[in-house]
Amino acid sequence: MLTSEGSSQIIDVHVTDDALVVAFADGRTLSVPLVWYPSLLNATPEQRSDSELIGDGEGVHWPQIDEDLSAEGLLRGIPSSTVRPRSTSAKETWNALAEVLGKEFLKAFNRRQSKTQGGTSEPQEFPALLEEVLGEHSHRTVLRKREKEDQPNATEAARREAKELGVDLSQVEGSGSGGRITVRDVHHAADRV
């Protein structure tokens, strides 16, 4: 055991965009990378803020995403059991980043072209354009954008329902606004199976 019973009690939890910050009864504060907890990383700010202590602070529970973490696990530095070793190589990550940044660079270039009313941007302007794009898109933002592009367009409730019913969202046609998959679409797909 790392600590005595009373000192490992959680008294407060806060989730930022990058970290899970936990305050313990003995005065310690622990900050853990959010990438260790994919459910929290992918949750909305509202879902992240909806947490409750388990028992006398032995753990914390997020009801909207059904995530539980124990004080002992946090203190031992144990990531979520849903964390899988990344099979993505560094080269694949850089290629994905370059692909998204390339698209954003072209958008910025086209915006500049339309502002100059058909004039052409000179090659010496490219570094400024690239700086503009990089300023708008951090590495993490770009990777999240790429992940979202790879996921079906579905509401959070539809995602939870599909998971519970074992429905593959990539096989569901959405009837919501902009083709978004709704809970009703998931139920129709489940009925067809």
Secondary structure, 3 states (H helix, E strand, C coil): CCCCCHHHCEEEEEECCCEEEEEECCCCEEEEEHHHCHHHHCCCHHHHHCCEEECCCCEEEECCCCEEEEHHHHHHCCCCCCCCCCCCCHHHHHHHHHHHHHHHHHHHHHHHHHHCCCCCCCHHHHHHHHHHHHHHCCHHHHHHHHHHHHCCCECHHHHHHHHHHCCCHHHCCCCCHHHCECHHHHHHHHHHC
